[in-house]
Amino acid sequence: MFQKLRRKFLRHFFGEDPDYQDPFDDAAERLYGRIYLKYLLETAGLEFRGQRVRVLDLGCHTGRISVPLAQSGYEVTGIDSSRFHVRRAQKRADELGLSSRFIKGDGFEQVRRMPANSLDLVLCTEVLYQCPDFQSRMKDLVRVLRPGGLLATSHRTRFFYLTQAIRQKDFEAARFIQQHSEGKLWGSYFNWQTPEELKAIYDGLCLDRVLIRPIGVFTGNGGDGMAALCNLSDLNDSERDGVFEIEAGDSEEFSSLARYLFMIGRKQDV
């Protein structure tokens, strides 16, 4: 109980938590962030070609992606439900002299109040796989994009959860994952898609598919099933750089076998 109160006190008053592993600083999660950024910056650079780009990062966490985006010249607003996360992201931006804003709140609720066609790029990574109504939430994200704007989202794969279940020897869960695309696993709701299912969802939202890439094919982190092949936390910096070159190899070939599917679509002018 004392430890819990101590953590709350440090988070609330100082924006610190000595027991928290920040994805911005965690070596493994930082590598996955580099892969997201590589695909995002390459795609946005081709699509916008030096234009002013207004970005919303919904579920920004502690700024793993949004702070580097702002460093690259994008006008970034981040929203996260955690005050602790928002404070850490804002502190990083302020220390770098960036004008980015980070806001605590329900991002989807705030999006519903935004004017239509008001943003150039909406980013929502590692969030939607926990939302039972994820397709209607994606529709809300598309609404605030201007025609020609980009939606970038990430989604769990069936393979990720299968490896998790098999590593735990939970074969009942593995059979459920094979037969469904969403539901309760280990006490929590999740959804997962194949590349074909995700492409169909984007088509239904009137988004031209620009890119679909795997995030994390040959590696894992912590206790997930893919870490049994190669746990990034066990590698040194040089080894992680070598893995990055393999993981960010610009190929759709292994998309169905990844930790996440990263998808970017362009809003049609309809």
MARNUGU-866763 format. One record per residue: residue number from 1; residue in three letters; chain; x, y, z of N, C-alpha, C in turn. Coordinates in pm, whole numbers. Example, Ala and Ser with C-alpha at 12.3 -4.5 7.8 and 13.67 -1.06 7.14 Angstrom:
2
  num  residuo  cadena     npx     npy     npz    capx    capy    capz     cpx     cpy     cpz
    1      ala       A    1319    -569     780    1230    -450     780    1320    -330     780
    2      ser       A    1285    -225     708    1367    -106     714    1290       3     787
REM end
This chain:
270
  num  residuo  cadena     npx     npy     npz    capx    capy    capz     cpx     cpy     cpz
    1      met       A      83    -120       0       0       0       0      87     126       0
    2      phe       A     192     126      86     281     241      93     349     267     -40
    3      gln       A     394     159    -107     461     175    -235     367     235    -339
    4      lys       A     240     192    -337     142     245    -432     119     394    -409
    5      leu       A     106     434    -283      87     575    -251     210     657    -290
    6      arg       A     327     600    -267     451     669    -303     458     693    -454
    7      arg       A     420     590    -532     423     606    -677     325     713    -722
    8      lys       A     205     713    -664     106     815    -700     157     954    -668
    9      phe       A     220     969    -551     272    1098    -508     380    1147    -605
   10      leu       A     475    1060    -639     584    1098    -729     532    1130    -869
   11      arg       A     436    1053    -917     381    1079   -1049     308    1212   -1053
   12      his       A     225    1237    -952     140    1355    -953     219    1484    -934
   13      phe       A     312    1485    -840     380    1610    -804     512    1630    -878
   14      phe       A     577    1521    -918     709    1537    -978     718    1477   -1119
   15      gly       A     612    1410   -1163     617    1349   -1296     721    1240   -1307
   16      glu       A     749    1173   -1196     851    1069   -1193     794     942   -1131
   17      asp       A     852     829   -1172     817     700   -1113     936     607   -1132
   18      pro       A    1014     583   -1027    1136     503   -1041    1110     359   -1083
   19      asp       A     988     311   -1070     956     173   -1105     899     160   -1247
   20      tyr       A     886     274   -1318     819     274   -1448     922     267   -1560
   21      gln       A     901     177   -1657     988     168   -1774     925     248   -1887
   22      asp       A     982     363   -1913     930     454   -2015     969     403   -2153
   23      pro       A     872     383   -2245     906     336   -2380    1001     430   -2454
   24      phe       A    1001     558   -2416    1093     653   -2477    1237     619   -2443
   25      asp       A    1258     569   -2322    1393     539   -2275    1427     391   -2284
   26      asp       A    1326     305   -2282    1350     161   -2288    1413     124   -2422
   27      ala       A    1527      56   -2418    1603      30   -2540    1524     -51   -2642
   28      ala       A    1446    -148   -2595    1370    -232   -2687    1257    -153   -2753
   29      glu       A    1177     -85   -2670    1065      -9   -2725    1113     109   -2810
   30      arg       A    1228     163   -2776    1283     272   -2856    1317     224   -2997
   31      leu       A    1363      99   -3009    1393      46   -3142    1265      34   -3224
   32      tyr       A    1156     -14   -3164    1030     -21   -3239     984     119   -3278
   33      gly       A    1007     217   -3189     974     355   -3222    1052     404   -3343
   34      arg       A    1179     365   -3354    1260     403   -3470    1201     347   -3598
   35      ile       A    1147     226   -3591    1089     165   -3711     963     240   -3753
   36      tyr       A     875     268   -3656     757     349   -3687     799     480   -3755
   37      leu       A     896     549   -3694     938     680   -3745     996     671   -3885
   38      lys       A    1073     568   -3910    1131     551   -4044    1020     547   -4149
   39      tyr       A     922     459   -4128     814     447   -4225     730     574   -4233
   40      leu       A     705     635   -4117     618     752   -4112     684     872   -4180
   41      leu       A     810     898   -4148     877    1014   -4206     901     997   -4355
   42      glu       A     934     877   -4398     952     854   -4541     822     877   -4616
   43      thr       A     713     823   -4563     583     835   -4631     533     979   -4628
   44      ala       A     536    1042   -4510     489    1180   -4499     575    1274   -4582
   45      gly       A     704    1249   -4587     791    1333   -4668     753    1331   -4815
   46      leu       A     718    1215   -4866     675    1204   -5005     537    1264   -5027
   47      glu       A     448    1248   -4931     311    1295   -4947     299    1447   -4933
   48      phe       A     373    1505   -4838     354    1648   -4807     463    1738   -4865
   49      arg       A     581    1683   -4892     688    1755   -4963     711    1896   -4910
   50      gly       A     745    1906   -4784     784    2034   -4726     670    2124   -4683
   51      gln       A     546    2079   -4697     432    2161   -4654     425    2166   -4500
   52      arg       A     351    2263   -4450     317    2266   -4309     229    2145   -4280
   53      val       A     262    2068   -4177     189    1945   -4148     140    1949   -4003
   54      arg       A       7    1949   -3987     -56    1948   -3855     -84    1803   -3815
   55      val       A     -26    1762   -3702     -29    1622   -3661    -102    1608   -3527
   56      leu       A    -187    1507   -3518    -243    1465   -3390    -193    1324   -3361
   57      asp       A    -129    1308   -3245     -86    1176   -3199    -179    1134   -3086
   58      leu       A    -274    1047   -3117    -374    1004   -3019    -323     880   -2947
   59      gly       A    -310     890   -2816    -244     785   -2739     -93     803   -2749
   60      cys       A     -49     928   -2728      92     963   -2751     186     903   -2649
   61      his       A     133     855   -2536     215     799   -2429     315     904   -2383
   62      thr       A     442     873   -2375     540     970   -2325     619    1037   -2438
   63      gly       A     564    1031   -2560     625    1105   -2671     725    1028   -2753
   64      arg       A     723     896   -2746     822     816   -2819     824     849   -2968
   65      ile       A     707     873   -3027     699     905   -3169     675    1054   -3191
   66      ser       A     589    1114   -3109     549    1253   -3134     663    1352   -3111
   67      val       A     749    1331   -3012     859    1424   -2989     957    1422   -3107
   68      pro       A    1003    1306   -3155    1089    1307   -3274    1019    1365   -3398
   69      leu       A     888    1345   -3411     816    1407   -3522     826    1559   -3514
   70      ala       A     807    1612   -3394     818    1757   -3376     961    1805   -3405
   71      gln       A    1060    1727   -3368    1198    1762   -3399    1223    1767   -3549
   72      ser       A    1142    1693   -3624    1156    1691   -3770    1076    1803   -3837
   73      gly       A    1014    1890   -3757     946    2006   -3813     796    1997   -3822
   74      tyr       A     735    1892   -3770     591    1877   -3775     526    1950   -3657
   75      glu       A     406    2003   -3679     331    2071   -3573     247    1966   -3500
   76      val       A     293    1924   -3384     239    1807   -3317     158    1843   -3193
   77      thr       A      41    1782   -3184     -37    1781   -3061     -55    1636   -3019
   78      gly       A     -22    1605   -2894     -38    1470   -2843    -146    1466   -2736
   79      ile       A    -223    1359   -2735    -326    1339   -2634    -307    1201   -2572
   80      asp       A    -316    1196   -2440    -307    1068   -2371    -394    1075   -2246
   81      ser       A    -448     960   -2206    -537     957   -2089    -461     965   -1957
   82      ser       A    -329     949   -1961    -247     951   -1840    -181    1087   -1821
   83      arg       A    -209    1151   -1708    -142    1277   -1677       9    1258   -1665
   84      phe       A      48    1145   -1609     190    1113   -1594     259    1108   -1730
   85      his       A     198    1040   -1826     256    1031   -1960     267    1168   -2024
   86      val       A     160    1245   -2015     156    1377   -2079     264    1469   -2020
   87      arg       A     280    1466   -1889     382    1550   -1827     522    1514   -1875
   88      arg       A     548    1386   -1888     682    1345   -1932     705    1385   -2078
   89      ala       A     602    1370   -2162     616    1409   -2302     637    1560   -2314
   90      gln       A     559    1637   -2238     571    1783   -2244     707    1829   -2194
   91      lys       A     756    1765   -2089     887    1800   -2037     995    1777   -2142
   92      arg       A     987    1666   -2212    1085    1637   -2317    1078    1743   -2427
   93      ala       A     957    1776   -2469     941    1876   -2575     995    2012   -2531
   94      asp       A     965    2050   -2408    1010    2180   -2356    1163    2185   -2349
   95      glu       A    1223    2077   -2303    1370    2074   -2291    1437    2087   -2427
   96      leu       A    1368    2044   -2533    1423    2052   -2669    1382    2181   -2740
   97      gly       A    1305    2266   -2671    1262    2392   -2730    1155    2375   -2837
   98      leu       A    1075    2270   -2825     971    2243   -2924     840    2307   -2880
   99      ser       A     756    2343   -2976     628    2408   -2944     513    2308   -2934
  100      ser       A     543    2181   -2931     439    2078   -2925     356    2091   -2798
  101      arg       A     228    2050   -2810     139    2051   -2693      98    1908   -2662
  102      phe       A      97    1875   -2533      54    1743   -2489     -59    1762   -2389
  103      ile       A    -171    1695   -2416    -296    1719   -2345    -343    1589   -2280
  104      lys       A    -385    1598   -2154    -447    1483   -2088    -595    1479   -2122
  105      gly       A    -644    1360   -2158    -787    1347   -2183    -818    1224   -2263
  106      asp       A    -947    1203   -2285    -995    1096   -2371    -978    1142   -2516
  107      gly       A    -879    1089   -2583    -848    1135   -2717    -962    1119   -2815
  108      phe       A   -1033    1009   -2808   -1141     987   -2903   -1256    1084   -2878
  109      glu       A   -1282    1114   -2752   -1386    1212   -2720   -1346    1350   -2772
  110      gln       A   -1220    1386   -2758   -1175    1515   -2807   -1179    1520   -2960
  111      val       A   -1147    1411   -3025   -1153    1406   -3171   -1295    1431   -3219
  112      arg       A   -1393    1374   -3149   -1533    1392   -3190   -1576    1539   -3183
  113      arg       A   -1506    1619   -3103   -1540    1761   -3092   -1459    1850   -3189
  114      met       A   -1365    1790   -3259   -1282    1868   -3351   -1356    1892   -3483
  115      pro       A   -1325    2002   -3551   -1387    2027   -3682   -1339    1926   -3786
  116      ala       A   -1424    1895   -3879   -1388    1803   -3988   -1280    1866   -4076
  117      asn       A   -1200    1780   -4138   -1101    1823   -4238   -1000    1923   -4182
  118      ser       A    -960    1906   -4056    -876    2006   -3991    -732    1963   -3969
  119      leu       A    -697    1838   -4000    -563    1787   -3973    -503    1723   -4098
  120      asp       A    -370    1723   -4102    -299    1662   -4214    -259    1517   -4188
  121      leu       A    -230    1489   -4061    -183    1355   -4025    -237    1318   -3887
  122      val       A    -303    1205   -3879    -350    1152   -3751    -278    1020   -3726
  123      leu       A    -212    1012   -3611    -134     895   -3573    -199     830   -3451
  124      cys       A    -221     699   -3458    -281     627   -3345    -217     488   -3342
  125      thr       A    -110     475   -3265     -36     349   -3260     -53     280   -3126
  126      glu       A     -67     149   -3131     -71      62   -3013    -182     103   -2916
  127      val       A    -297     139   -2974    -415     179   -2897    -538     101   -2939
  128      leu       A    -563      95   -3069    -690      44   -3122    -713    -104   -3092
  129      tyr       A    -607    -179   -3071    -623    -323   -3046    -692    -353   -2913
  130      gln       A    -708    -249   -2830    -778    -266   -2702    -918    -203   -2703
  131      cys       A    -963    -159   -2819   -1092     -89   -2831   -1195    -179   -2900
  132      pro       A   -1302    -221   -2830   -1403    -306   -2893   -1469    -241   -3014
  133      asp       A   -1482    -108   -3014   -1545     -36   -3124   -1441      33   -3211
  134      phe       A   -1329     -35   -3236   -1216      30   -3301   -1248      81   -3441
  135      gln       A   -1340      15   -3514   -1368      62   -3650   -1444     194   -3649
  136      ser       A   -1538     212   -3555   -1608     339   -3548   -1514     449   -3500
  137      arg       A   -1418     414   -3416   -1320     514   -3371   -1228     553   -3485
  138      met       A   -1194     459   -3571   -1114     492   -3688   -1193     585   -3781
  139      lys       A   -1321     564   -3791   -1405     653   -3873   -1401     795   -3820
  140      asp       A   -1402     812   -3687   -1389     944   -3627   -1255    1008   -3662
  141      leu       A   -1150     928   -3664   -1018     981   -3697   -1012    1027   -3843
  142      val       A   -1075     953   -3931   -1079     990   -4072   -1154    1122   -4091
  143      arg       A   -1259    1142   -4014   -1342    1262   -4030   -1262    1390   -4012
  144      val       A   -1167    1392   -3917   -1093    1515   -3891    -976    1536   -3987
  145      leu       A    -950    1440   -4073    -846    1456   -4174    -898    1535   -4293
  146      arg       A    -815    1621   -4346    -850    1688   -4472    -835    1587   -4586
  147      pro       A    -904    1608   -4698    -881    1521   -4814    -732    1523   -4853
  148      gly       A    -677    1406   -4871    -535    1394   -4897    -451    1376   -4773
  149      gly       A    -514    1393   -4655    -442    1372   -4529    -419    1225   -4503
  150      leu       A    -330    1197   -4408    -290    1058   -4381    -337    1010   -4245
  151      leu       A    -388     887   -4241    -416     817   -4116    -313     707   -4101
  152      ala       A    -245     704   -3985    -144     602   -3958    -181     530   -3829
  153      thr       A    -205     400   -3838    -248     322   -3722    -170     191   -3714
  154      ser       A    -163     135   -3594    -103       2   -3580    -203     -92   -3515
  155      his       A    -190    -221   -3548    -288    -322   -3509    -216    -452   -3478
  156      arg       A    -267    -525   -3380    -208    -654   -3345    -238    -758   -3453
  157      thr       A    -147    -853   -3466    -167    -964   -3558    -215   -1088   -3481
  158      arg       A    -279   -1178   -3554    -319   -1306   -3494    -195   -1383   -3446
  159      phe       A     -89   -1375   -3525      32   -1449   -3492      90   -1407   -3357
  160      phe       A      85   -1277   -3327     139   -1230   -3199      71   -1300   -3082
  161      tyr       A     -63   -1306   -3086    -135   -1367   -2974    -119   -1519   -2974
  162      leu       A    -106   -1579   -3092     -83   -1723   -3097      49   -1758   -3030
  163      thr       A     154   -1682   -3058     283   -1712   -2996     275   -1693   -2844
  164      gln       A     198   -1594   -2801     181   -1571   -2658     113   -1691   -2592
  165      ala       A       4   -1738   -2654     -72   -1849   -2598      11   -1977   -2597
  166      ile       A      84   -2002   -2704     161   -2126   -2713     278   -2123   -2615
  167      arg       A     339   -2007   -2598     448   -1997   -2501     398   -2028   -2361
  168      gln       A     272   -1990   -2333     213   -2016   -2202     150   -2155   -2193
  169      lys       A     157   -2230   -2305      94   -2363   -2315     -57   -2353   -2292
  170      asp       A    -115   -2241   -2332    -259   -2218   -2320    -322   -2249   -2456
  171      phe       A    -341   -2377   -2485    -384   -2418   -2618    -533   -2390   -2640
  172      glu       A    -610   -2378   -2534    -750   -2337   -2549    -756   -2194   -2602
  173      ala       A    -673   -2106   -2547    -668   -1969   -2596    -617   -1966   -2741
  174      ala       A    -520   -2050   -2772    -467   -2054   -2908    -575   -2092   -3009
  175      arg       A    -658   -2188   -2975    -767   -2226   -3065    -867   -2111   -3082
  176      phe       A    -895   -2042   -2972    -987   -1927   -2979    -929   -1820   -3072
  177      ile       A    -801   -1793   -3061    -736   -1691   -3144    -742   -1731   -3291
  178      gln       A    -723   -1858   -3320    -730   -1905   -3458    -869   -1884   -3519
  179      gln       A    -972   -1896   -3438   -1109   -1897   -3488   -1178   -1761   -3483
  180      his       A   -1118   -1662   -3418   -1183   -1533   -3400   -1088   -1419   -3435
  181      ser       A   -1142   -1296   -3438   -1061   -1177   -3462   -1067   -1078   -3347
  182      glu       A   -1140   -1113   -3242   -1146   -1029   -3123   -1206   -1109   -3009
  183      gly       A   -1191   -1058   -2887   -1252   -1124   -2772   -1166   -1111   -2648
  184      lys       A   -1209   -1179   -2542   -1139   -1177   -2415   -1026   -1279   -2415
  185      leu       A    -908   -1232   -2380    -791   -1318   -2362    -727   -1282   -2230
  186      trp       A    -712   -1381   -2144    -643   -1363   -2017    -703   -1246   -1938
  187      gly       A    -836   -1235   -1944    -908   -1137   -1864    -924   -1000   -1925
  188      ser       A    -872    -976   -2046    -882    -845   -2110    -930    -860   -2254
  189      tyr       A    -991    -753   -2305   -1038    -753   -2444    -923    -715   -2537
  190      phe       A    -914    -786   -2652    -819    -752   -2759    -884    -780   -2894
  191      asn       A    -834    -714   -2996    -869    -752   -3134    -741    -764   -3216
  192      trp       A    -750    -837   -3328    -632    -862   -3412    -679    -879   -3555
  193      gln       A    -592    -845   -3649    -628    -849   -3791    -517    -911   -3875
  194      thr       A    -557    -970   -3985    -462   -1010   -4089    -440    -889   -4180
  195      pro       A    -333    -889   -4261    -315    -779   -4356    -435    -761   -4448
  196      glu       A    -496    -872   -4491    -611    -863   -4582    -730    -798   -4512
  197      glu       A    -754    -834   -4386    -865    -775   -4311    -843    -625   -4289
  198      leu       A    -719    -589   -4260    -689    -449   -4236    -702    -367   -4365
  199      lys       A    -659    -423   -4474    -675    -353   -4602    -823    -330   -4633
  200      ala       A    -907    -429   -4604   -1051    -414   -4628   -1111    -306   -4539
  201      ile       A   -1064    -296   -4415   -1112    -191   -4324   -1076     -54   -4379
  202      tyr       A    -954     -38   -4424    -911      91   -4480    -991     124   -4607
  203      asp       A   -1016      25   -4691   -1097      48   -4811   -1236      98   -4772
  204      gly       A   -1294      38   -4667   -1428      76   -4623   -1434     216   -4564
  205      leu       A   -1320     269   -4522   -1314     405   -4466   -1279     509   -4572
  206      cys       A   -1279     466   -4699   -1244     556   -4811   -1102     609   -4797
  207      leu       A   -1011     519   -4762    -870     552   -4752    -793     475   -4860
  208      asp       A    -717     546   -4939    -627     480   -5032    -508     425   -4956
  209      arg       A    -481     299   -4972    -371     238   -4898    -237     288   -4952
  210      val       A    -157     343   -4862     -26     396   -4899      84     302   -4857
  211      leu       A      69     242   -4738     176     158   -4685     120      61   -4582
  212      ile       A     171     -61   -4582     148    -156   -4473     279    -228   -4448
  213      arg       A     325    -222   -4322     454    -278   -4287     447    -346   -4151
  214      pro       A     531    -446   -4129     537    -511   -3997     622    -431   -3900
  215      ile       A     582    -431   -3774     663    -374   -3667     701    -489   -3573
  216      gly       A     823    -534   -3584     871    -642   -3497     833    -779   -3548
  217      val       A     918    -838   -3630     893    -972   -3685     979   -1077   -3616
  218      phe       A    1105   -1046   -3600    1201   -1146   -3551    1239   -1123   -3405
  219      thr       A    1175   -1027   -3340    1214    -990   -3205    1093    -970   -3116
  220      gly       A    1116    -974   -2985    1012    -946   -2888    1069    -870   -2771
  221      asn       A     984    -847   -2673    1026    -770   -2556     956    -826   -2433
  222      gly       A    1027    -829   -2322     966    -878   -2198     929   -1025   -2208
  223      gly       A     806   -1056   -2165     763   -1196   -2161     675   -1237   -2277
  224      asp       A     667   -1156   -2385     579   -1195   -2494     637   -1313   -2570
  225      gly       A     551   -1377   -2650     591   -1499   -2717     707   -1481   -2812
  226      met       A     718   -1365   -2876     821   -1344   -2977     957   -1317   -2915
  227      ala       A     960   -1283   -2787    1088   -1262   -2720    1167   -1392   -2706
  228      ala       A    1098   -1505   -2719    1168   -1634   -2710    1264   -1652   -2829
  229      leu       A    1236   -1584   -2939    1326   -1590   -3055    1444   -1495   -3036
  230      cys       A    1413   -1369   -3004    1518   -1270   -2979    1461   -1161   -2892
  231      asn       A    1507   -1152   -2769    1459   -1051   -2675    1549    -928   -2687
  232      leu       A    1490    -818   -2733    1570    -697   -2756    1638    -648   -2629
  233      ser       A    1577    -674   -2515    1636    -629   -2389    1769    -699   -2359
  234      asp       A    1794    -811   -2423    1917    -886   -2399    2030    -844   -2492
  235      leu       A    2003    -753   -2587    2104    -713   -2686    2175    -586   -2643
  236      asn       A    2297    -568   -2690    2366    -441   -2669    2329    -344   -2782
  237      asp       A    2376    -221   -2773    2337    -119   -2871    2376    -157   -3013
  238      ser       A    2495    -211   -3029    2541    -250   -3162    2453    -361   -3220
  239      glu       A    2418    -457   -3137    2331    -567   -3182    2192    -516   -3218
  240      arg       A    2141    -421   -3138    2009    -365   -3170    2012    -288   -3302
  241      asp       A    2123    -219   -3329    2135    -150   -3458    2132    -250   -3573
  242      gly       A    2197    -364   -3553    2194    -467   -3656    2055    -523   -3677
  243      val       A    1981    -546   -3568    1844    -595   -3578    1755    -492   -3646
  244      phe       A    1778    -363   -3616    1699    -257   -3679    1706    -265   -3831
  245      glu       A    1824    -288   -3884    1840    -296   -4030    1758    -411   -4088
  246      ile       A    1743    -518   -4012    1664    -631   -4059    1515    -602   -4043
  247      glu       A    1476    -553   -3926    1334    -530   -3897    1274    -420   -3985
  248      ala       A    1353    -320   -4018    1301    -207   -4097    1336    -223   -4244
  249      gly       A    1324    -345   -4292    1368    -377   -4427    1270    -346   -4539
  250      asp       A    1164    -269   -4509    1071    -224   -4613    1006    -339   -4689
  251      ser       A     959    -439   -4621     896    -553   -4688     763    -587   -4623
  252      glu       A     664    -618   -4707     535    -666   -4657     537    -817   -4636
  253      glu       A     644    -882   -4676     647   -1029   -4681     607   -1093   -4550
  254      phe       A     651   -1035   -4437     628   -1097   -4306     522   -1024   -4225
  255      ser       A     437    -944   -4291     343    -859   -4217     252    -938   -4125
  256      ser       A     207   -1054   -4168     114   -1132   -4085     181   -1194   -3963
  257      leu       A     315   -1186   -3955     388   -1251   -3847     445   -1151   -3747
  258      ala       A     400   -1026   -3752     463    -920   -3673     394    -898   -3539
  259      arg       A     460    -821   -3453     398    -774   -3328     280    -683   -3361
  260      tyr       A     304    -592   -3455     201    -499   -3500     206    -488   -3652
  261      leu       A      91    -458   -3710      82    -414   -3848      70    -262   -3847
  262      phe       A     157    -195   -3920     152     -49   -3930      96     -13   -4066
  263      met       A     -13      62   -4064     -85      93   -4187     -98     244   -4202
  264      ile       A     -74     292   -4323     -94     433   -4354    -188     443   -4475
  265      gly       A    -292     525   -4463    -386     545   -4572    -409     693   -4598
  266      arg       A    -439     725   -4723    -466     863   -4765    -616     884   -4781
  267      lys       A    -670     989   -4718    -813    1017   -4726    -850    1059   -4868
  268      gln       A    -950     991   -4921    -995    1023   -5057   -1076    1153   -5057
  269      asp       A   -1075    1220   -5169   -1153    1342   -5186   -1289    1303   -5243
  270      val       A   -1384    1270   -5153   -1514    1220   -5197   -1624    1321   -5161
REM end
